[in-house]
C-alpha cells in the first residue's frame, strides 16, 4: 500500500541558511560560556552539530513507496544534510536520571515553548516547524527518554516519568512557565503536565492529540509486541501505512522519521506505548486551566471521530481549529500553518486574553 501523498525535495531558504549555518563540513563550536565551560551552568553539555549548507537534494515529486524510502539514495547524504539544519544540539542532564538532547530556537527574551514529540519519533519531527516560529518565542525541542538520542533506560516509561522529565527539564534550564506544544501522543503528555503542574503551564497547543487512549487496544499493538532488536527498517517504513497523508511531505523528512523508529529499542516501543495507554485520562484527573489551542486534521483516522469535540469541551479555555485535507499527523503535513497559529496564540497569551480572543 502506498502512502497517499507525494514527496517533495526541499532546500532550505537563504534565510534558513543564514540562521543555521553553512557546507556539510562540521566545524568546531565553542559552548556559549567559553571553550572550557561546556554549559555547566545548567547541567548542559554542548554537542557540535553545526554545518554549512552546500548540498543539492536529488529529486522532487517522489512516490512514497517502500523501495524509494528504503533506498540508499536517502542515506546518508540527503538525510545528513536535511537533519543538520539545526543551530546546535545540547544535552540536558536531568535530576530524573536521564540525559535528553535538545535544540533551541529564538532569543532568551522570548516566551518559552516546549515542543513534545510523539511516541516513536524524536526532536527531529519539529525540524520543519522550528525555523518558522515567531521571534516572540524561545523554543526547545527535546528527545524524550527512550527516543532519538536520549538515554534509553530499561524501564521508567509511565506517563508520570515523561511528565517528571519535563519538570526536570524546566528546572535544569532555569525556565519559568512555558507554553507546551504536543504532537499526537506528545499532546497527551502535555495535557497531564498541565493538570499536574498548572503553575508551570503558560498555555497548551495540542496538535492531533488524543483526549483518551482508553478506547481499546490499537490495531498495531500486536505488531509492537512482536518487535525484537535490532528494529527492522522495513517494519518501521511499513508503519507509515498506519496513517494517511493528504499534504506533501518531504521524502527526507519521512526518511528521518524512519530513522527515529530504527533507533528506538524494542523495549521502548513496547513500554512507552503501554505507559501511554495505561495512564489515566488527563482531563478526567483534573481541569486544565491554561489557555489551549487544539489543532485537528479533518481526515484524522488515527483517533475516534468526535474526540476533538470532547477534548475541547473538557478544557474550559480552549479553542479548536480544524485543518482541511489533513490527516492525523498534522505536524508532518502542515508545519507552516501550525507556525502561524502558534504565533497568533502566543500573542493572545502574552496579552492575557482567552485563546478565542
C-alpha positions in Angstrom: 0.0 0.0 0.0 1.4 3.4 -0.9 1.1 6.4 1.4 -1.4 8.7 -0.1 0.7 11.8 -0.8 3.7 12.8 -2.8 7.1 13.8 -1.6 9.0 16.9 -2.4 12.7 17.7 -2.3 13.2 20.6 -0.1 16.0 23.1 0.1 16.3 25.5 3.0 15.8 29.1 2.1 18.5 31.7 2.2 17.0 32.9 5.5 17.2 29.5 7.0 20.8 29.0 5.8 21.8 32.3 7.4 20.2 31.2 10.6 21.5 27.6 10.7 25.0 27.9 9.3 26.6 26.9 6.2 28.7 23.3 3.8 28.3 19.9 5.1 31.6 20.0 6.9 31.3 20.1 10.6 33.1 22.9 12.3 34.2 23.3 15.9 31.8 25.2 18.0 32.5 26.6 21.5 29.9 26.4 24.2 28.3 29.8 24.9 30.2 30.3 28.2 33.6 29.8 26.6 35.6 26.8 25.2 36.0 25.1 28.6 32.7 25.8 30.4 30.7 23.2 28.4 27.4 24.7 29.6 28.0 23.7 33.2 25.7 26.5 34.4 22.5 24.5 33.8 23.9 20.9 33.7 24.1 21.2 29.9 26.7 19.9 27.5 27.1 21.4 24.1 27.5 19.0 21.1 28.9 20.1 17.8 26.1 19.8 15.3 26.7 22.9 13.2 27.2 22.8 9.4 27.4 24.9 6.3 24.9 24.3 3.6 26.2 23.4 0.2 24.2 20.4 -0.9 21.5 19.9 -3.6 18.9 17.4 -2.8 18.3 14.9 -5.6 14.7 14.8 -7.0 11.3 16.1 -6.4 7.8 14.5 -6.6 8.9 11.1 -5.4 6.4 8.4 -4.7 6.5 7.2 -1.1 6.7 3.5 -1.7 8.8 1.2 0.3 11.5 0.9 -2.3 12.1 4.6 -2.5 12.0 5.2 1.2 14.3 2.3 2.0 16.7 3.3 -0.8 20.3 4.2 -0.1 19.6 7.3 -2.1 18.1 8.8 1.0 21.0 7.8 3.2 23.3 9.1 4.3 24.0 12.2 2.3 20.4 13.6 1.8 19.3 12.8 5.4 22.6 14.1 6.9 22.1 17.4 5.0 18.5 17.6 5.9 18.9 16.8 9.6 21.9 19.1 10.1 19.9 22.2 9.6 19.9 23.0 13.3 22.0 25.6 15.1 23.3 23.2 17.8 22.4 20.2 19.9 22.9 20.4 23.7 22.4 17.8 26.4 20.2 18.4 29.5 21.3 16.1 32.3 18.1 15.8 34.5 17.5 15.1 38.1 15.3 12.2 37.0 18.5 10.3 36.0 18.3 10.7 32.2 20.1 12.9 29.7 18.0 14.5 26.9 19.4 16.1 23.8 17.6 19.2 22.7 17.8 22.1 20.2 16.6 25.6 20.7 15.5 28.4 18.5 14.8 32.0 19.3 16.1 34.6 21.7 16.4 34.4 25.5 13.7 37.0 25.9 11.1 35.0 24.0 8.2 33.1 25.6 9.5 29.6 26.5 8.0 27.0 24.2 8.5 23.3 24.9 7.9 21.0 21.8 7.0 17.5 22.8 7.2 14.9 20.0 5.0 11.8 19.6 5.7 8.2 20.5 8.3 6.6 18.1 9.6 10.0 16.9 12.3 12.5 18.1 13.1 16.2 18.3 13.7 15.9 14.5 9.9 15.8 13.9 10.0 19.6 14.7 12.8 20.3 12.2 10.4 21.9 9.7 8.5 23.9 12.3 11.4 25.4 14.3 12.7 27.8 11.7 9.1 29.1 11.0 8.3 30.0 14.6 7.8 33.7 15.5 10.5 35.8 17.1 8.4 36.1 20.2 9.2 32.6 21.3 12.2 30.7 22.6 11.5 27.2 21.5 13.1 24.0 22.8 12.7 20.6 21.1 14.0 17.6 23.1 14.2 13.9 22.6 12.0 12.2 25.2 13.5 9.4 27.2 14.0 6.2 25.1 13.6 8.2 21.9 16.1 9.7 19.4 19.5 10.2 21.1 18.2 10.3 24.6 19.1 7.8 27.3 17.2 4.6 27.0 16.8 3.0 30.5 15.4 -0.5 30.9 12.2 0.8 32.5 10.6 4.1 33.5 8.1 4.8 30.7 5.0 5.5 32.6 3.2 8.8 31.9 4.5 10.1 35.3 8.1 9.5 34.1 7.6 11.6 30.9 5.9 14.4 32.9 8.7 14.3 35.6 11.3 14.7 32.8 9.5 17.9 31.6 9.5 19.3 35.1 13.2 18.5 35.5 14.0 20.0 32.0 12.4 23.3 33.1 14.4 23.3 36.3 17.7 22.3 34.6 17.4 25.1 32.1 16.0 27.6 34.6 12.8 28.2 32.7 9.7 29.7 34.1 6.2 28.8 33.0 6.1 27.5 29.4 3.7 27.0 26.5 3.8 23.3 25.7 3.3 22.2 22.1 2.5 18.5 21.9 2.1 16.5 18.7 -0.1 13.4 18.8 0.7 11.4 22.0 3.1 14.3 22.9 -0.1 16.3 23.4 -1.4 13.6 25.7 1.7 14.1 27.9 1.3 17.9 27.7 -2.3 17.6 29.0 -1.1 15.6 32.0 1.7 18.1 32.7 -0.9 20.9 32.6 -3.1 19.1 35.1 -0.3 18.2 37.5 1.8 21.4 37.1 -0.6 24.4 36.5 1.9 26.9 37.8 4.5 25.8 35.2 2.0 25.9 32.3 1.5 29.1 30.4 -0.5 27.5 27.6 -1.0 24.4 25.5 -1.0 23.8 21.8 -2.4 20.3 21.2 -1.7 19.1 17.6 -3.6 16.0 16.7 -3.6 15.0 20.3 -5.9 12.4 21.8 -8.3 13.1 24.6 -8.2 9.5 25.8 -6.2 6.4 24.9 -8.6 4.1 26.7 -10.7 3.3 23.6 -9.4 -0.3 23.2 -6.2 -1.9 22.0 -4.8 -0.2 18.9 -4.7 -2.3 15.8 -0.9 -2.2 15.6 -0.3 -3.3 19.2 0.2 -6.9 18.2 3.0 -5.9 15.8 4.7 -3.8 18.5 4.5 -6.8 20.9 6.4 -8.9 18.5 9.3 -6.5 18.0 12.8 -7.6 18.7 16.2 -5.9 18.5 17.5 -4.7 16.2 14.4 -3.0 14.8 13.8 -3.8 11.2 13.9 -0.7 9.0 11.3 -2.2 6.6 8.9 -2.7 9.5 9.3 1.0 10.5 8.8 2.1 6.9 5.6 -0.1 6.7 4.3 1.5 9.9 3.7 4.7 7.9 0.8 2.8 6.4 -1.0 3.2 9.7 -1.7 6.8 8.6 -2.9 8.6 5.6 -1.3 11.7 4.3 -3.2 14.4 2.3 -0.5 17.1 2.0 3.0 16.9 0.5 5.7 15.7 3.0 9.4 15.8 2.0 11.0 12.4 1.4 14.0 13.4 3.6 11.7 14.2 6.5 10.0 10.8 6.2 13.3 9.0 6.0 14.4 10.8 9.2 11.2 9.6 10.9 12.1 6.1 9.8 15.5 6.6 11.4 13.7 7.6 14.6 11.9 4.2 14.7 15.0 2.2 14.0 17.0 3.9 16.8 14.3 3.1 19.4 14.9 -0.3 21.0 12.1 -2.8 21.1 11.6 -2.5 24.9 11.0 1.3 24.5 8.5 0.7 21.7 6.5 -1.6 24.0 6.9 0.1 27.4 6.3 3.6 26.1 3.1 2.5 24.3 1.9 0.7 27.4 2.7 3.7 29.6 0.6 5.9 27.5 -2.3 3.5 27.1 -2.5 2.6 30.8 -2.3 6.2 32.1 -5.4 7.9 33.5 -7.1 10.2 31.0 -5.6 13.6 31.9 -8.7 15.7 31.6 -10.5 13.2 33.9 -8.0 13.6 36.7 -8.2 17.3 36.8 -9.1 20.5 35.0 -6.7 22.2 32.6 -6.9 25.9 33.4 -4.3 27.1 30.9 -5.4 28.7 27.6 -5.3 25.9 25.0 -5.3 25.8 21.2 -6.5 22.4 19.8 -5.4 21.7 16.2 -7.1 18.8 14.4 -7.0 17.3 10.9 -10.4 16.8 9.4 -9.3 13.5 7.9 -7.8 12.1 11.1 -8.5 8.4 11.1 -6.0 7.7 13.8 -8.3 8.8 16.6 -12.1 8.2 17.1 -14.4 10.6 15.4 -15.7 13.2 17.7 -12.8 13.0 20.2 -11.7 16.5 19.2 -15.0 18.0 20.3 -14.9 16.1 23.6 -11.3 17.3 24.2 -12.4 20.9 23.6 -15.4 20.5 25.9 -13.1 19.2 28.7 -10.8 22.2 28.6 -12.6 25.4 29.6 -10.3 28.0 28.0 -9.8 26.1 24.7 -10.3 26.9 21.0 -10.3 24.3 18.3 -9.0 24.9 14.7 -9.7 22.2 12.1 -7.3 21.9 9.1 -9.0 20.7 5.9 -7.5 17.9 3.9 -5.2 16.9 6.8 -4.7 13.6 8.5 -3.6 12.6 12.0 0.0 13.6 11.7 -0.8 17.3 11.4 2.8 18.3 12.3 4.2 16.4 9.3 1.7 17.8 6.9 1.1 21.4 7.9 4.2 23.0 9.7 3.7 26.4 8.1 0.1 26.7 9.2 0.9 25.4 12.7 3.6 28.1 13.0 1.2 30.8 12.0 -1.4 29.6 14.5 1.2 29.3 17.3 2.3 32.9 16.6 -1.3 34.1 17.0 -1.8 32.0 20.1 1.4 33.3 21.7 0.3 36.9 21.1 -3.0 36.2 22.8 -1.3 34.5 25.7 1.1 37.5 26.1 -1.9 39.9 26.1 -3.6 37.7 28.7 -6.7 37.1 26.6 -8.6 33.9 26.0 -7.5 31.7 23.1 -10.6 32.6 21.1 -9.8 36.3 21.7 
